[in-house]
Amino acid sequence: MKQPFLVSDKWYDIRDLSNLSNEILHQVDRALPGEAAYILSPLLGFVFVFLLFVLPTQLYLGVLGERKIIGRMQSRYGPNRTGKFGVLQPIADAAKLLTKEALTPRYADKTIMYLAPVLFVMPAVMVWAVIPFGPEMIIADIPNSLVYYLAVSSVPTLVIFMGGWSHNNKYSLFGAIRIVAMGVSYEVPLVMALLGVVVMTGSLSLNGIVFWQDAFDIWLVALQPLAFAIFFICVSAELNRTPVDIAEAESELGSGYLTEYSGMKWGLFYGMDIAYALAASALGATIFFGGWSFFGLQDWVPSWLFFIGKLYAFYFLFIWTRGTLPRLRIDQLMAFCWKYLFPLALFNLFIVATERVIWTDGLDGEKGFVYIFAAANILATIVLVVTWARFLGYRPENQTTKPRLVNEAGGYVPVTPASGEGR
Amino acid sequence: MDGAGPTLAFWALSAVTLVAAGGVLVSRNLLHAVLFLILSFVGIAGFFLLLSAEFLAMAQVVIYVGAIAVLVLFAVLLTPAVGRDNGETRFIAPALLLSVALAAVFIFVIHDTTWNTVDEDPRATVESLGTALLGRWVLPFEIASVLLTAALVGAIMLVRSPEEEAEDGLA
């Protein structure tokens, strides 16, 4: 069953990446003796993923885009000296990092310290194997790809711990313990939220979830807004990005687990942080924003264009939260996870399971009811978020008004005492 | 298993798993022992993959590498005597006895069981696993859940300080 690489005769329509890699492996199997194909296939996958996705999009565009956009958000220019508009900045950074002196503390555990950045890169490349760029454009189309993603993305937490512990530095160890505590805590609501998606679509495969959204002409962000909110918060916590980056909180811990890393070892951690953020954006775009589908338009335009567009739109959300929100404290984060996100995720799962049972048993899986569920879920999300916050004692009307600079007054306006005692 | 590839993978995985398991015993540093333990978990996930039980392999990584190993790390770090590392203890004789007895039981059972071999792909999909767990095996599944919950509650009760108990009026 030999299939062409191209779906149509247009040169840009390389939809069938898995066929291409299969074809190469078949040729190798025929040409080379023995089991060379077994050894070649992981190498091929690594080269495909690293050269096609990781290097150009993550280490280059990701680094540059993040610095530029955050700079603009904070009323700075961002990098603009190297090359036109600073486009060569990532290359200059890499050259600087490679030539930098790599310091190692005397009492550090050197093996683990050198191993951690290497192990940190591996999952960042591995997760891209299951991300669908098109109906056929996946490197490995396995039936449980969502579980695969979760399994692989649980490894970096451990690697960061290794890195932080090996330095024999108390700030690094604090950072390491924090990331482990946060990873374990935030994994629970994250998986609960994704479980709601799985219950609704009845598929553990990322491609299957996209096909479901395509068939029902709805994005899951409309059908399950609560799951999306929980997913977004939990993923930013697991990725250790700025509103919740207490593991490297430079105002408290030096830079946490990265304190003693220098040179390219630090560079790998920095670059791969962005790589993980992009991989998480890919997961979010696939699950909640329809992946490669765009309401039937993907038959006319290459579907990977939609996917990459959605990926970067999602990544922009990450940059936006990073550029605008202040950092939280560790106790706030833990309380938020266990008292707020976890019960909400349970409510969400309950609602979705109820809807699914009603839908399949009572309504025979009629397509139109999805939109009714979507409207009901949006309403339920607003009600749940507000009531659970008030139940936990959050009263925005009792908070004192913040002092702010007002243009008309031309300066500082003192706090006006509001009704009540404040918090 | 056919062809040299799976055989090669089997021996490589066996080597990794056994060396890692040995490393857990030999290494003096407790943290190194935990990391070796994680490596042997990953090797076992590889064995599941070789047996075309992909879901079990992923569950192995999620649960053992992602959750249990992390909890073990926590337990090691919060142990007051961690600085003593993997030194000699007075429990070395009973531990040896117990492990030899356990190994004897395992070897006996493995040797004595008549193993069913299946020629075709076993098709252990998530659906079939889920129906089995919530259908035929629902009682053992629920008993295991209750046991784990009881263990959780017990652990919380054990580590509560007297002040906290007095606060709740339980003491």
Interface residues (C-beta under 8 A of the other chain):
Chain A: G34 E35 A37 Y38 D109 I112 I142 P143 N144 V147 Y148 L150 A151 V152 S154 V155 T157 L158 F161 M162 W165 I177 V180 A181 G183 V184 E187 L204
Chain B: G3 A4 G5 L8 A9 N29 L31 H32 L35 I38 E54 F55 M58 A59 V61 V62 V65 G66 A67 A69 V70 L71 L73 F74 L77 T125 V126
